[in-house]
């Protein structure tokens, strides 16, 4: 009997030690999962864009406190346009909103600071118009409804690979049309039951090992999704249709640029896996570069800047178990955009 109990105890201790070792190893290699805090971002239905964030909303992105301005975007209040002001709109999804990044670390914050310090007497304003889960059609609608009234001199459309997959705006709006607001992460208004379930999930998310196992499972389940097809160059008929729709939307961006007289730049954000892997047959950047060359659209590929950072630091500037870029990633984007703007603009006018 003692031998059996001893064997059980040794087995349990060995198992616990192995799990602790696995947890420690993954934290050392990949990183520590970020804590999430309440409240999360709130949005309201919008018939043109699908959804927008609540003006002056206070929430957290992980543990970073966010207070939106009166327009419903991250960043300071937007005042009337000043004399000699060069106004830049940064339009994009959660990568531009800054998932998991503090206000002072945002790409738009860093970029505006660099511009202000470099080229007096120009008065630069960089307005962050990033909204989580937006795609190209949401962003075009956002520019029309909220961006054009801000009288931009330059619009930078930040493109991420999933922007080839357009959102069904009408369906999304119809689903939530009767809501005055809802929590984006819950796809509903948070009830006590929803909050309790969310808190239990956060306990599981604190384990790097569990997050690693989940990511492996999710990766196996997504081998045939559009992102992997684009990176591997396996574009089928359905995906080609999505690409063509996206190109049509980019043409509409260009038409607005010509009609309202602002500069337009297409800035392409890489997939994190591209930073330390070479996808020779990828159809992501090559598709957008080919289109931009054909129509003479100003184009910025951010991948080389990320690869240079990785080569110099041997560090992935990515939030662990998230996929969004961290503060270093936002600085990389800001520096790259800053250098690009210096090449294509001679002055503020």
LOROVO-448053 format. One record per residue (C-alpha): residue number from 1; residue in one letter; x, y, z. Coordinates in steps of 0.05 Angstrom, whole numbers. Each point is the difference from the previous one (the first is absolute). Layout:
N
NODE    i  aa       x       y       z
NODE  NUM   a       X       Y       Z
...
// end
This chain:
349
NODE    i  aa       x       y       z
NODE    1   x       0       0       0
NODE    2   x      56      48      18
NODE    3   x      35     -15     -66
NODE    4   x     -64      16     -38
NODE    5   x     -10      66      37
NODE    6   x      73      17     -10
NODE    7   x      -6     -13     -74
NODE    8   x     -62      44      -4
NODE    9   x      35      57      37
NODE   10   x      62      -4     -44
NODE   11   x     -43      -2     -62
NODE   12   x     -40      61      22
NODE   13   x      62      39      20
NODE   14   x      33     -18     -66
NODE   15   x     -61      22     -39
NODE   16   x      -4      66      38
NODE   17   x      74      12     -11
NODE   18   x      -7     -15     -74
NODE   19   x     -59      48      -7
NODE   20   x      37      54      38
NODE   21   x      61     -11     -44
NODE   22   x     -43       4     -63
NODE   23   x     -32      65      25
NODE   24   x      67      31      18
NODE   25   x      31     -21     -67
NODE   26   x     -57      29     -42
NODE   27   x       2      65      40
NODE   28   x      75       5     -14
NODE   29   x      -6     -15     -74
NODE   30   x     -66      33     -19
NODE   31   x     -17      46      57
NODE   32   x     -51      11      54
NODE   33   x     -75       7     -18
NODE   34   x     -25      70      13
NODE   35   x     -53      12      52
NODE   36   x     -66      29     -22
NODE   37   x     -39      50      41
NODE   38   x     -72      26       1
NODE   39   x     -34      38     -29
NODE   40   x      15     -20     -71
NODE   41   x     -13      44     -60
NODE   42   x     -72      18     -16
NODE   43   x     -28      13     -69
NODE   44   x     -66      22     -29
NODE   45   x     -33     -22     -66
NODE   46   x      10      46     -59
NODE   47   x     -38     -11     -65
NODE   48   x      57      24     -44
NODE   49   x      61     -32      33
NODE   50   x     -31     -57      39
NODE   51   x      24      25      67
NODE   52   x      39      57      32
NODE   53   x      30       9      69
NODE   54   x     -37      42      51
NODE   55   x      25      72       5
NODE   56   x      36      13      66
NODE   57   x      -4     -74      18
NODE   58   x      46     -24      55
NODE   59   x      26     -71      -5
NODE   60   x      62     -44       2
NODE   61   x      40     -34     -53
NODE   62   x      32     -54      42
NODE   63   x      23      41      60
NODE   64   x      10      65     -37
NODE   65   x     -53      52      16
NODE   66   x     -32      34     -60
NODE   67   x     -45      62      -3
NODE   68   x     -26      15     -69
NODE   69   x      -7      71     -25
NODE   70   x     -67      32     -17
NODE   71   x       4     -28     -71
NODE   72   x       4     -71      28
NODE   73   x      73     -12     -18
NODE   74   x      64     -10      39
NODE   75   x      44      61      10
NODE   76   x     -10      72      21
NODE   77   x     -58      44     -19
NODE   78   x       0      23     -72
NODE   79   x      -4      76      -4
NODE   80   x     -16      45     -59
NODE   81   x      53      -2     -53
NODE   82   x      58      48      14
NODE   83   x      39      44     -47
NODE   84   x      54     -40     -36
NODE   85   x     -27     -65      29
NODE   86   x      14     -64     -38
NODE   87   x     -55     -48      23
NODE   88   x      10     -75      -7
NODE   89   x     -54     -52      10
NODE   90   x      24     -70      19
NODE   91   x     -56     -48     -19
NODE   92   x       3     -74      17
NODE   93   x     -22     -56      45
NODE   94   x      23     -23      69
NODE   95   x      73       7     -20
NODE   96   x     -11      76      -6
NODE   97   x     -49       5      58
NODE   98   x      57     -30      40
NODE   99   x     -24     -65      31
NODE  100   x      41      -9      64
NODE  101   x      39      65      -8
NODE  102   x      -1      62      44
NODE  103   x     -19      69     -28
NODE  104   x      71      26       2
NODE  105   x      25     -61     -37
NODE  106   x     -48       2     -58
NODE  107   x      28       5     -70
NODE  108   x     -39      64     -12
NODE  109   x      26      32      65
NODE  110   x      72     -17     -16
NODE  111   x      -7      22     -73
NODE  112   x     -30      68      18
NODE  113   x      56      12      51
NODE  114   x      54     -16     -51
NODE  115   x     -33      44     -53
NODE  116   x      -7      59      48
NODE  117   x      73      -5      21
NODE  118   x      27      -5     -70
NODE  119   x     -31      51     -47
NODE  120   x     -20      68      28
NODE  121   x     -38      44     -15
NODE  122   x     -50     -54     -21
NODE  123   x     -55     -16      50
NODE  124   x     -12     -75      -4
NODE  125   x     -61     -37      25
NODE  126   x      -5     -76      -5
NODE  127   x     -70     -25      15
NODE  128   x      -9     -73      20
NODE  129   x     -63     -27     -33
NODE  130   x      14     -73      13
NODE  131   x     -59     -43      21
NODE  132   x       4     -73      19
NODE  133   x     -22     -53     -51
NODE  134   x     -10      50     -56
NODE  135   x      13     -22     -71
NODE  136   x      11      41     -64
NODE  137   x     -74      14     -11
NODE  138   x     -10      23      72
NODE  139   x      60      46      -6
NODE  140   x     -24      30     -65
NODE  141   x     -68      14      32
NODE  142   x      35      30      61
NODE  143   x      41      46     -44
NODE  144   x     -62      24     -37
NODE  145   x     -42      12      62
NODE  146   x      51      23      53
NODE  147   x      66      11     -35
NODE  148   x     -17      48     -56
NODE  149   x     -32      52      47
NODE  150   x      68       4      35
NODE  151   x      30      29     -64
NODE  152   x      61     -46      -5
NODE  153   x      62      18     -39
NODE  154   x      23     -73       0
NODE  155   x     -35     -66      13
NODE  156   x      41     -62      16
NODE  157   x     -41     -62     -10
NODE  158   x      33     -54      41
NODE  159   x     -14     -68     -30
NODE  160   x       4     -67      36
NODE  161   x      -6     -67     -35
NODE  162   x     -70     -16      26
NODE  163   x     -25      65     -32
NODE  164   x     -10     -41     -64
NODE  165   x     -60     -30      37
NODE  166   x     -54      53      -1
NODE  167   x     -51       8      57
NODE  168   x     -74      -6     -14
NODE  169   x     -16      69      26
NODE  170   x     -75      -3     -11
NODE  171   x      -5     -67      36
NODE  172   x      43      24      58
NODE  173   x     -41      63       8
NODE  174   x     -66     -37      -5
NODE  175   x      22     -48      55
NODE  176   x      12      56      50
NODE  177   x     -44      56     -27
NODE  178   x     -43       1      63
NODE  179   x      60       6      47
NODE  180   x      22      68      26
NODE  181   x      68     -33      12
NODE  182   x      31     -68      10
NODE  183   x      67     -26      23
NODE  184   x      41     -21     -60
NODE  185   x      35     -58      35
NODE  186   x     -66     -30      23
NODE  187   x     -41      15     -63
NODE  188   x     -53      21      50
NODE  189   x     -13      43      60
NODE  190   x      38     -31      59
NODE  191   x     -46     -33      50
NODE  192   x      24     -29      67
NODE  193   x       0     -69     -31
NODE  194   x      41      23     -60
NODE  195   x      50      35      46
NODE  196   x       9     -60      44
NODE  197   x      12     -45     -60
NODE  198   x      50      51     -27
NODE  199   x      38       2      67
NODE  200   x       6     -76       0
NODE  201   x      27       2     -70
NODE  202   x      52      52      22
NODE  203   x      25     -47      53
NODE  204   x      13     -52     -53
NODE  205   x      33      52     -44
NODE  206   x      52      14      53
NODE  207   x      33     -66     -16
NODE  208   x      51       4     -56
NODE  209   x      -4     -76      -8
NODE  210   x     -75       1     -10
NODE  211   x       5      58     -49
NODE  212   x      55     -36     -38
NODE  213   x     -42     -64      -5
NODE  214   x     -60      41     -23
NODE  215   x      41      36     -53
NODE  216   x      25     -67     -27
NODE  217   x     -72     -25      -4
NODE  218   x     -24      63     -33
NODE  219   x      57      -2     -49
NODE  220   x     -17     -70     -22
NODE  221   x     -72      21      -8
NODE  222   x      18      59     -45
NODE  223   x      47     -31     -51
NODE  224   x     -48      16     -56
NODE  225   x     -20      70      20
NODE  226   x      12      61     -45
NODE  227   x      61      23      37
NODE  228   x      38     -65      -9
NODE  229   x     -23      -4     -73
NODE  230   x      27      70     -14
NODE  231   x      66     -14      35
NODE  232   x       9     -66     -37
NODE  233   x     -24      28     -67
NODE  234   x     -58     -48      -5
NODE  235   x     -54      48     -24
NODE  236   x     -64     -35     -20
NODE  237   x     -59      29     -37
NODE  238   x     -36      24      63
NODE  239   x      62      35      27
NODE  240   x      14      31     -68
NODE  241   x     -69      30       3
NODE  242   x      15      30      68
NODE  243   x      64      29     -27
NODE  244   x     -36      32     -58
NODE  245   x     -53      29      46
NODE  246   x      56      29      43
NODE  247   x      33      32     -60
NODE  248   x     -66      33     -19
NODE  249   x      -4      29      70
NODE  250   x      71      26      -4
NODE  251   x     -20      33     -66
NODE  252   x     -55      36      39
NODE  253   x      52      24      50
NODE  254   x      39      28     -59
NODE  255   x     -62      34     -29
NODE  256   x     -13      35      66
NODE  257   x      73      21       2
NODE  258   x      -5      32     -68
NODE  259   x     -68      32      14
NODE  260   x      18      30      67
NODE  261   x      73      14     -14
NODE  262   x      36     -39      54
NODE  263   x      61     -44      -8
NODE  264   x     -13     -75       8
NODE  265   x      50     -52      23
NODE  266   x     -13     -75       4
NODE  267   x      42     -27      58
NODE  268   x       3     -76       5
NODE  269   x       9     -31      69
NODE  270   x      34     -68      -1
NODE  271   x     -25     -63      32
NODE  272   x      45     -15      60
NODE  273   x      20     -67     -29
NODE  274   x      31      37     -60
NODE  275   x      51      35      43
NODE  276   x      43     -62      10
NODE  277   x     -26     -43     -58
NODE  278   x       5      10     -74
NODE  279   x     -64     -17     -38
NODE  280   x      28       0     -70
NODE  281   x     -67     -13     -34
NODE  282   x     -41      48      43
NODE  283   x     -55      39     -34
NODE  284   x      -9      52      56
NODE  285   x      49      56     -11
NODE  286   x      12     -19     -73
NODE  287   x     -74       9     -18
NODE  288   x      -4      69      33
NODE  289   x      67      23     -28
NODE  290   x     -20     -20     -70
NODE  291   x     -65      37       6
NODE  292   x      34      62      28
NODE  293   x      52       1     -55
NODE  294   x     -54      -6     -54
NODE  295   x     -41      59      26
NODE  296   x      59      41      28
NODE  297   x     -25      -4      71
NODE  298   x      50      18      54
NODE  299   x      20     -66      33
NODE  300   x      37     -17      64
NODE  301   x      19     -71      18
NODE  302   x      15      -3      75
NODE  303   x      29     -71      -2
NODE  304   x      73      21     -13
NODE  305   x       0      45      62
NODE  306   x     -26     -57      43
NODE  307   x      51     -49     -28
NODE  308   x      57      49      12
NODE  309   x     -22       9      73
NODE  310   x      -3     -76       9
NODE  311   x      69     -10     -30
NODE  312   x      29      53      46
NODE  313   x     -36     -21      64
NODE  314   x     -19     -73     -10
NODE  315   x     -67      18      30
NODE  316   x     -70      -4     -28
NODE  317   x     -36      66      14
NODE  318   x     -65     -36      11
NODE  319   x     -46      -6      61
NODE  320   x       6     -72      24
NODE  321   x     -58     -45     -19
NODE  322   x     -36      58     -34
NODE  323   x      32      15     -68
NODE  324   x      -6      75       5
NODE  325   x      63      42       1
NODE  326   x      26      26      67
NODE  327   x      29      69      15
NODE  328   x      64     -17     -38
NODE  329   x     -42     -20     -60
NODE  330   x     -37      66       2
NODE  331   x      66      37       2
NODE  332   x      25     -40     -59
NODE  333   x     -63      20     -40
NODE  334   x       6      73      21
NODE  335   x      74       4     -19
NODE  336   x     -14     -32     -67
NODE  337   x     -59      46     -16
NODE  338   x      41      60      22
NODE  339   x      57     -17     -47
NODE  340   x     -49     -13     -56
NODE  341   x     -36      66      10
NODE  342   x      66      38      -3
NODE  343   x      13     -31     -68
NODE  344   x     -67      18     -31
NODE  345   x     -16      68      31
NODE  346   x      44      61      -7
NODE  347   x     -40      44      47
NODE  348   x     -67       5      36
NODE  349   x     -38      27     -60
// end
